[in-house]
Amino acid sequence: MRLTLGEISKIVGTVTLVRQDQHTNGGSIDSRTVKPGNIFFAMPGERTDGHEFVEAALAKGAAAAVICDRRLNSFPSLLQPKLIAVQDPLIAMQKIAAEVRLRWGGPVVAVTGSAGKTTTKRMIAALLGTRFRVVQNEGNLNNHIGLPLSLMCLERETDVGVFEFGMSAQEEIRALARIAAPDVAVVTNVGPVHLEFFPDVDAIARAKFELIEELHHQAFAVLNGDDRRVAKFGAGMEARTLYFGMGDKANFRAAQVTSKGESGEEFTLLVKPNPGVKPGEIWKGKRSVPSVLSVPTTNAVPSTDVRFHVPLMGRHNILNFLAAVAVCHIFGIPPNELQIAAKSLHAEPLRGEIVRTATGATIINDCYNSNPEALDAALTSVAALPAQRRIAVLGEMKELGPASESLHLRSGQRVSELGFDFLITVGEMARPLEEGARAAGMSAENLLHVDTPEEAGERMREMLRAGDVVLLKASRGVKLEKVWERLDTATASSGRESGKNAKLKT
């Protein structure tokens, strides 16, 4: 929505010298990526202060910069007509984003969960995109800063907004929901993530439930019926809730599942309609119904027994996809219209992408982030793949608090239980993974601990051979993609099968 500078000044409650009728186009907190017409928000940070880059942002065409009022006099008088001075630029940005969302007036889908929310968000956006013009938050722009910036990308021509909500503390989800005012809430699961900031998993569940608490009375919920905590979120709004999963509770259930290895999963969709959730009803009361939509009649029954092929590995991705299909039902798109789009889905970089080395090894590059449940899902998927040898290269799972050691030990045990041939652990905090695998019976000669991803990459290039399958997974801060960078450089220039008889030495 292209607000004018005058409108923005009123929204944030300040009097400025800016040109009142000048239109704006989105927002930015990074002067390097500012586009003409953007509002630049000068955000104070731990390492840098956005106020130091105001002049650079304006020079690149920013319509104005929102700054702290106490810093106003530090700028040359020539810049004053381009500055909007407020007490807190972050609060100002959130107010502007909320107003953009309100004026835009279309439906918003919010996705949260301990794992799978980014993949689920992208699936929802891709499937809805077969009929509608969709805006989604890119990358990890899912917090108190990223979500407002994403909402400011909504245009008059946008039909649907799909946004993931992240959090690491109580009340953060609630704050995001009050800015975005979602019409559909999707909760993928609740698990042991961010335990550094929460006493237990039940507390995490209560934080995720804030999204449901903030829904307006005509909104819908899409919940994981296989997750015992999430399944309870629908109490009190069953008439407007759809469950997805493998169990009998699910309205959208996967049956007759066949794993296709690296090619993904096949299953039959079984639909048990909820009479209270009428396809296409979400468009009632919205600013307009897209012309591409033919809203089904209120008594329409969605197609069932549809066979799907989803080209992403693992049961967890079936659940993510089921959530997306349930959302599409709410928007009036029947499952049988999604079969072709499903086949076009793909893993994002560092999120389960499959890459090959010149030596004939397969790398499952899933190192964007990690937590115990996500790691278990990845290990289970890789363990089912045909391979000469299965190798897990794992780093620390961060923010697990007092439970960190025990959770790492348990994950290490799973590596051994699932029959992996080798385990390489990266970083001091990952040592319990090695200890857990050893305690579960993995041979010491098949275990290796290294200090850095670069060292892991060097050791891998010594031992990889044709037919090996390697899983890379760790929390973002470990930067485990550097393992692949070393392998990519080495194998791209060599056709030999490195380390054909290599074993790991401790």
C-alpha positions in Angstrom: 0.0 0.0 0.0 1.5 3.3 -1.1 1.0 5.6 1.9 2.0 9.2 1.6 4.5 10.8 3.9 1.7 12.9 5.3 -0.3 9.8 6.2 2.7 8.2 7.8 3.3 11.2 9.9 -0.2 11.1 11.2 0.1 7.3 11.9 3.2 7.8 14.0 1.8 11.0 15.6 4.4 13.5 14.7 4.7 16.8 12.9 7.4 16.9 10.2 8.7 19.0 7.4 8.4 16.1 4.9 6.5 16.6 1.6 3.0 15.5 2.7 1.8 14.2 -0.7 4.8 12.1 -1.6 4.0 8.4 -1.9 6.1 5.7 -0.4 6.8 2.1 -1.4 7.6 -0.3 1.4 10.3 -0.1 4.1 13.9 -1.0 4.8 16.3 -1.2 7.7 19.4 -1.7 5.5 20.8 1.2 3.5 22.4 -1.3 1.1 19.1 -2.7 -0.1 17.0 0.5 0.0 14.9 1.0 -3.1 13.5 4.3 -4.4 10.4 5.3 -2.5 11.2 3.1 0.6 10.9 4.4 4.1 14.2 3.9 5.9 13.9 3.0 9.6 17.0 3.9 11.5 17.1 1.0 14.0 19.6 1.1 16.9 21.4 -2.3 17.1 24.0 -4.1 19.1 26.7 -3.8 16.4 25.6 -0.9 14.2 23.2 2.0 14.5 20.9 2.7 11.6 21.3 6.5 12.2 24.8 6.2 10.8 23.3 5.2 7.4 20.5 7.6 7.1 22.3 9.8 4.6 23.3 6.8 2.5 19.7 5.5 2.4 18.4 8.9 1.3 21.1 9.1 -1.3 19.8 5.8 -2.8 16.3 7.2 -3.1 14.5 6.6 0.2 11.5 8.8 0.4 12.2 9.6 4.1 14.0 8.2 7.2 12.3 7.5 10.5 14.7 8.4 13.2 14.9 8.8 17.0 13.8 12.3 18.0 16.8 12.7 20.3 19.0 12.3 17.3 17.3 14.9 15.1 19.7 17.7 15.8 22.7 15.5 14.8 21.7 15.7 11.1 22.4 18.6 8.7 19.5 21.0 8.3 19.3 20.2 4.6 18.1 16.7 5.5 15.4 17.8 7.9 12.6 17.7 5.2 13.4 14.0 4.7 13.3 13.0 8.4 10.4 11.8 10.5 11.5 12.0 14.2 9.8 9.6 16.7 10.5 8.3 20.1 11.1 4.7 18.9 11.5 3.8 15.2 10.6 0.2 15.8 7.2 1.1 17.4 6.7 3.5 14.5 7.4 0.8 12.0 5.0 -1.6 13.7 2.2 1.1 13.7 2.7 1.8 10.0 2.7 -2.0 9.2 -0.6 -2.5 11.2 -2.2 0.4 9.3 -1.0 -0.9 5.9 -2.5 -4.3 6.8 -5.8 -2.6 7.9 -6.1 -0.5 4.8 -5.2 -3.3 2.5 -8.0 -5.4 3.9 -7.3 -8.8 2.4 -7.0 -12.1 4.1 -3.8 -13.0 6.1 -2.5 -16.5 6.9 -0.2 -16.7 9.9 2.0 -19.8 10.4 3.9 -20.7 13.5 5.3 -23.8 15.1 8.5 -25.2 16.6 9.6 -26.8 13.3 8.5 -26.7 9.7 6.9 -23.2 9.7 9.1 -21.8 6.9 8.5 -24.9 4.6 4.8 -24.8 5.4 4.6 -21.1 4.7 6.2 -21.6 1.3 4.0 -24.5 0.5 0.9 -22.4 1.4 2.1 -19.5 -0.7 2.9 -21.8 -3.7 -0.4 -23.6 -3.7 -2.5 -20.4 -3.1 -0.4 -18.9 -5.8 -2.0 -21.1 -8.4 -5.1 -18.8 -8.1 -4.1 -15.7 -6.2 -1.4 -13.1 -6.0 0.4 -13.8 -2.8 2.9 -11.9 -0.7 4.9 -13.8 1.9 7.8 -12.9 4.2 11.1 -13.9 2.8 13.8 -15.7 4.5 13.7 -15.4 8.3 11.8 -12.1 8.4 9.4 -13.5 11.0 10.0 -11.4 14.1 9.0 -8.0 15.5 11.1 -6.4 12.9 10.8 -8.7 9.9 7.0 -9.1 10.0 6.3 -5.4 9.8 8.7 -5.0 6.9 6.9 -7.9 5.2 3.4 -6.4 5.8 4.6 -3.2 4.2 5.1 -5.1 0.9 1.3 -5.7 0.6 0.0 -3.9 -2.5 -3.5 -3.1 -3.6 -3.1 -5.8 -6.2 -2.2 -8.5 -3.6 -4.9 -11.0 -2.9 -3.5 -12.9 0.1 -0.7 -12.4 2.6 1.1 -15.5 4.1 3.4 -14.8 7.0 5.3 -17.0 9.4 5.6 -15.9 13.0 8.7 -16.7 15.0 9.3 -16.2 18.7 11.7 -16.8 21.6 9.7 -15.4 24.5 6.2 -15.2 25.9 3.9 -12.5 24.3 6.0 -12.2 21.1 3.4 -14.2 19.1 0.6 -12.1 20.6 2.4 -8.9 19.5 2.9 -10.1 16.0 -0.8 -11.2 15.8 -2.0 -7.8 16.8 0.0 -6.2 14.0 -0.9 -8.7 11.3 -4.5 -9.5 12.4 -4.6 -12.9 10.8 -7.7 -14.6 9.3 -6.2 -18.1 9.3 -3.8 -19.4 12.0 -1.7 -22.5 11.2 0.3 -24.3 14.0 2.6 -27.0 12.7 3.8 -28.5 16.0 5.2 -27.7 19.4 8.5 -29.2 20.6 11.7 -28.6 22.6 12.9 -25.4 21.0 14.0 -22.2 22.7 14.1 -24.0 26.1 16.8 -21.6 27.1 14.0 -19.1 27.4 11.1 -21.3 28.6 10.9 -23.7 31.6 9.4 -26.5 29.6 7.6 -27.5 26.4 4.2 -26.8 27.9 5.3 -23.1 28.3 6.3 -23.1 24.6 2.8 -24.4 23.8 1.2 -21.6 25.7 3.3 -19.1 23.8 2.2 -20.6 20.5 -1.4 -20.6 21.7 -1.2 -16.8 21.8 -1.8 -16.8 18.0 -5.1 -18.7 18.5 -6.1 -16.4 21.4 -5.7 -13.3 19.2 -7.9 -14.6 16.3 -11.1 -12.6 15.6 -14.4 -14.4 15.8 -14.6 -15.1 12.1 -11.1 -16.5 11.7 -10.1 -20.1 11.1 -7.5 -22.4 12.7 -5.5 -25.1 10.9 -3.9 -27.4 13.5 -1.7 -30.5 13.7 -4.1 -33.1 15.0 -1.2 -35.5 15.6 0.5 -33.2 18.1 -1.2 -33.7 21.5 -0.6 -30.1 22.6 -1.5 -28.4 19.3 -4.6 -30.6 19.0 -6.0 -29.0 22.1 -5.7 -25.5 20.6 -9.0 -25.9 18.8 -11.1 -26.2 21.9 -13.8 -23.6 21.9 -13.6 -23.0 18.1 -14.1 -26.5 16.7 -16.6 -25.2 14.2 -13.9 -23.1 12.5 -11.0 -25.5 12.9 -9.4 -27.9 10.4 -7.0 -30.6 11.7 -4.3 -32.2 9.6 -2.3 -35.3 10.2 -2.1 -39.1 10.0 -4.6 -39.9 12.7 -8.3 -40.2 12.8 -8.8 -36.7 14.3 -7.6 -35.2 11.0 -9.9 -33.5 8.6 -7.1 -33.7 6.0 -5.3 -37.0 6.5 -2.6 -38.9 4.6 -3.1 -42.6 4.0 -1.3 -45.2 1.9 2.0 -43.4 2.2 4.8 -44.6 -0.1 8.3 -43.2 0.3 10.1 -42.5 -2.9 13.4 -41.8 -1.3 15.1 -38.7 -2.7 12.1 -38.1 -5.0 9.8 -37.4 -2.0 6.6 -39.0 -0.7 3.4 -40.2 -2.3 0.1 -40.6 -0.4 -3.6 -40.6 -0.7 -5.5 -37.6 0.7 -8.6 -38.4 2.7 -10.9 -35.5 3.6 -13.4 -35.4 6.4 -15.2 -32.1 5.9 -16.0 -29.8 8.9 -19.4 -28.4 8.1 -18.5 -25.2 9.8 -15.6 -24.4 7.4 -17.2 -23.6 4.1 -14.8 -23.4 1.1 -14.3 -19.8 0.1 -16.2 -18.3 3.0 -13.1 -16.4 4.0 -13.7 -13.9 1.2 -16.9 -12.7 2.8 -16.5 -9.2 4.1 -13.1 -8.7 2.5 -12.4 -5.7 0.3 -12.9 -7.8 -2.9 -13.1 -11.3 -4.2 -10.4 -12.0 -6.8 -11.9 -12.4 -10.2 -9.9 -15.7 -10.6 -11.9 -17.2 -7.8 -15.0 -19.1 -8.4 -16.3 -19.6 -4.8 -17.8 -23.0 -4.2 -21.3 -23.2 -2.9 -21.6 -23.4 0.8 -22.6 -27.1 0.7 -19.8 -28.1 -1.6 -17.9 -31.3 -0.6 -14.1 -31.2 -1.3 -12.7 -33.9 -3.5 -11.2 -36.8 -1.6 -9.1 -39.8 -2.3 -6.7 -37.7 -4.3 -3.2 -39.1 -4.8 -0.3 -36.7 -4.3 3.4 -36.8 -5.0 5.3 -34.3 -2.9 8.9 -34.0 -4.0 10.3 -33.4 -0.5 11.5 -36.2 1.8 10.0 -37.3 5.1 6.8 -37.7 7.0 7.2 -34.2 8.4 6.9 -32.8 4.9 3.7 -34.7 4.4 2.3 -33.0 7.4 3.5 -29.6 6.2 1.8 -30.2 2.9 -1.5 -31.3 4.5 -1.6 -28.0 6.4 -1.2 -26.2 3.1 -4.0 -28.2 1.5 -6.3 -27.4 4.5 -5.6 -23.7 4.0 -6.4 -23.9 0.3 -9.7 -25.5 1.2 -10.6 -22.5 3.3 -9.8 -20.3 0.3 -12.0 -22.4 -2.0 -9.3 -24.4 -3.8 -10.2 -28.1 -3.9 -7.4 -30.7 -3.5 -7.7 -32.1 -7.0 -6.6 -28.8 -8.4 -3.4 -28.9 -6.5 -1.8 -32.1 -7.8 0.3 -30.4 -10.5 1.4 -27.6 -8.2 2.4 -30.2 -5.5 4.9 -31.8 -8.0 6.6 -28.4 -8.5 7.4 -27.9 -4.8 11.1 -28.0 -3.9 13.4 -27.7 -1.0 14.9 -24.3 -0.3 18.7 -23.8 0.0 20.0 -25.2 3.3 16.6 -26.6 4.1 16.8 -30.3 3.0 18.1 -29.5 -0.5 19.8 -32.5 -2.2 23.1 -31.9 -3.9 25.6 -34.3 -5.5 29.4 -34.3 -5.4 31.6 -35.2 -8.4 32.6 -38.4 -6.6 29.0 -39.6 -6.7 28.0 -38.9 -3.0 24.7 -37.4 -2.1 24.5 -34.5 0.4 21.3 -33.7 2.2 22.0 -30.1 3.1 19.6 -29.3 5.9 21.9 -27.0 7.9 19.8 -23.9 8.1 18.7 -24.7 11.6 18.1 -27.6 14.0 16.2 -28.8 17.1 15.7 -32.2 18.5 12.4 -33.0 16.7 13.6 -31.6 13.3 16.9 -33.5 13.7 15.0 -36.7 14.4 12.8 -36.2 11.4 15.9 -35.6 9.2 17.8 -38.6 10.5 14.7 -40.8 10.0 14.3 -39.7 6.4 18.0 -40.2 5.6 18.1 -43.6 7.3 15.4 -44.8 4.9 17.5 -43.9 1.8 19.5 -46.5 -0.1 23.2 -45.8 0.4 26.6 -47.4 0.5 27.3 -45.6 3.8 25.2 -43.1 5.8 27.1 -40.3 7.4 25.7 -37.7 9.8 27.6 -34.4 10.2 25.9 -32.7 13.1 26.5 -29.5 15.1 25.0 -28.0 18.2 21.3 -27.4 18.6 21.2 -24.0 20.3 18.9 -22.4 22.8 18.0 -25.7 24.6 18.8 -24.4 28.1 19.3 -26.8 31.0 18.0 -29.7 28.9 20.6 -29.2 26.2 23.0 -32.0 27.2 20.3 -34.7 27.7 18.6 -33.7 24.4 21.9 -33.9 22.5 22.7 -37.3 24.1 19.3 -38.6 23.0 19.8 -37.3 19.5 23.2 -39.0 19.4 21.6 -42.3 20.4 19.2 -41.9 17.5 22.1 -41.7 15.1 23.3 -45.1 16.3 19.8 -46.7 16.6 18.9 -45.6 13.0 22.0 -47.5 11.7 24.2 -44.6 10.5 27.7 -45.7 9.6 29.6 -42.6 10.7 29.0 -39.6 12.9 31.0 -36.4 12.7 30.2 -33.8 15.4 31.2 -30.2 15.0 32.0 -27.8 17.9 32.5 -28.3 21.6 28.8 -28.1 22.5 28.1 -31.0 20.1 30.2 -33.5 22.1 27.1 -35.0 23.8 25.9 -36.1 20.3 29.1 -38.2 20.0 28.7 -39.5 23.6 25.1 -40.5 23.0 26.0 -42.4 19.8 28.8 -44.2 21.6 26.6 -45.1 24.5 24.1 -46.6 22.0 26.7 -48.9 20.6 28.4 -47.0 17.7 32.0 -47.9 17.3 34.7 -45.4 18.3 36.4 -45.7 14.9 33.2 -44.5 13.3 33.0 -41.4 15.4 34.9 -38.1 14.9 34.8 -34.8 16.7 36.1 -31.6 15.1 36.2 -28.0 16.2 35.0 -26.3 13.1 32.9 -26.8 10.0 35.9 -26.2 7.8 37.8 -29.1 9.5 34.7 -31.3 9.0 34.8 -30.5 5.4 38.4 -31.4 5.0 37.9 -34.7 6.7 34.8 -35.4 4.6 36.7 -34.8 1.3 39.2 -37.4 2.4 36.6 -40.1 2.9 33.6 -39.5 0.6 33.0 -42.1 -2.1 30.3 -43.0 -4.6 27.0 -44.0 -3.0 27.5 -42.3 0.3 24.6 -40.3 1.7 25.5 -37.4 4.0 23.2 -35.4 6.3 24.4 -31.9 7.3 22.4 -30.4 10.2 23.0 -27.9 13.0 21.7 -24.6 14.4 22.2 -21.5 12.2 25.0 -20.2 14.3 27.2 -23.2 13.6 27.4 -22.3 9.9 27.6 -25.9 8.9 27.2 -25.0 5.2 30.9 -24.4 5.3 31.3 -28.2 5.2 29.5 -28.3 1.8 31.6 -25.3 0.6 34.7 -27.3 1.2 33.3 -30.4 -0.4 31.9 -28.4 -3.4 35.3 -26.9 -4.1 37.1 -30.2 -3.7 34.8 -32.5 -5.6 34.1 -30.1 -8.5 37.7 -30.2 -9.5 38.2 -34.0 -9.0 36.6 -37.0 -10.6 38.3 -39.5 -8.2 36.5 -41.4 -5.5 38.2 -40.0 -2.5 39.0 -42.1 0.5 37.5 -45.3 -0.8 38.6 -47.2 2.3 38.6 -44.3 4.8 37.6 -44.7 8.4 37.1 -42.0 11.0 39.8 -41.8 13.6 39.3 -40.1 17.0 
